Amino acid sequence: MLARVLRSESASASARLISTRLIHLRVAKKGRIRKRLPFSSVHCSGSEGTFVGERLKLTSGSHYIQSLDDAIDLFNEMVRSRPLYSAIDFNKLIGVIVRMELPGVAISLYQKMELLQIPCNICSFDILIKCFCDCHKFSFALSTFGKITKLGFQPNVVTFNTLINGFCIEDRMLEAVALFDRMVEEGHQPDVVTYGTIVNGMCKIGDTVSALNLLRKMEECHIEANVRIYNAIIGCLCKDGHHGDAQNLFTEMQEKGISPNVPTAV
């Protein structure tokens, strides 16, 4: 289990690092899962940002979305259509709104779908959890996660990755690791995104040893780390003053054929 991996320091990591910080991790109190998604109390600001338009292919044909108004008009047309559009089509449209950086609007549209009893699929819930995390409404993300199995769906790797990222954003690393272990126990294979998310979270709280142990765990599982993972650990080592260790890791990265980019600093 990952929790055990993080608790045990490898001999090489112990030799390289002077000391290990004592990290105090807070565990969230468990609450009851609501029967309905808690949409009405969610407020989330956002803007269309740099969105310049996107062509959307639905079962009804191709649609060009240039603005939020276009997206809302198409959504209203879709909910009135008979037969109804599929959950896949609704997810495609709401995904465009997410890329507009308007998660609050996306949540509102899923609220309307629920009220109209329009079927969703697991990808709908993945998007919804991400939007709640983006809106810093993590308790709602947890409620949504709890509702998934009650509705007969099974979480997938994306579901777990999104919620693990939410725990990391909240600095709730103990729970992020516990969810990682649950993911494995339920038969899901963590990918580079899963490991990278937890490595970034460990580096964020200054736990360099655990981040290094995770990197070695990835090697054991034959999962290739990417430049972002190396950047996070190298940056953490430099911040701690372990420049020699950072240089060694930089050399290791190059030897594995991973090209450094601008954020890579030693």
Steps between C-alpha positions, in 0.01 A plus 500: 500500500613852420467617860766248598724604212485862611575413860812298412807689385736328265865474609615717212248773574594498867869535414441791268267704717605662826168473679134428454242753598215404726187572303173549680218385274141577577227251437159628395201409709268256331150613429187349355471480123212708377238328289498784245793696370539824697483736203291782638762624748791501253633835387802510274642793309668462163554653160523380143872574515684444173235277342494571126239253381468127446325273253289238673392176333176358640269228372286774344793640306772761540458815709739792536512640854648850503370626833317401816173620346548254214558218748192587708281529191614157382445352847143633510438357156637163610282472812188574291591249230317167470645248501743636756866542422731247663704563815808494275367795299412697813847432641663622179310828520559553872866412444523803270366718783761353735769594248355852508605492868141530616459206741211666683297513179580134432372408847177693438439313174546165671253623761246566228563155351434339836177696547386395153606140573734493202729196536868549580795262481823463696672762284229747604593444863872527421441843349276602788758400763766699315273804487429485874875479565564796267238698691667409833185314606677180593229378736263495202757304299510241779120485509492442125760224531287333766193517278666324204472145632153564640386571145655180373815646344856395570779758546772483236864611501399854401255515791766399750766726346269801513406446864860423601599831342227670702639356823849619402374850425346504848833378652319187623778263400409224744161468335652523152724202581207309652298555183797380293502177703124461456545550126748213485285278724207547264708377208594829331856550374645839604657682207761772464232761576417330830862483610578849371210648695614349829866586435401864443292492818791359701735762361246771579508410871879455494509121535790437262574151631149374422517658155827318429358173629205539265737556210674171582161328540412612147818333372403175675158515334658578160324836478721760336518832682466814290684831512236657726560240769876550483454878503291485817754287689803690371337829600423361846860381545636839395264677739630278781858585407584151372652621175724197457201265522312721257790483254510121530129477427540738206774274359280192554219668311725574202642146501144368469447713192266749667575847367500784754282803434500859623367426854773240556747681725803368687 
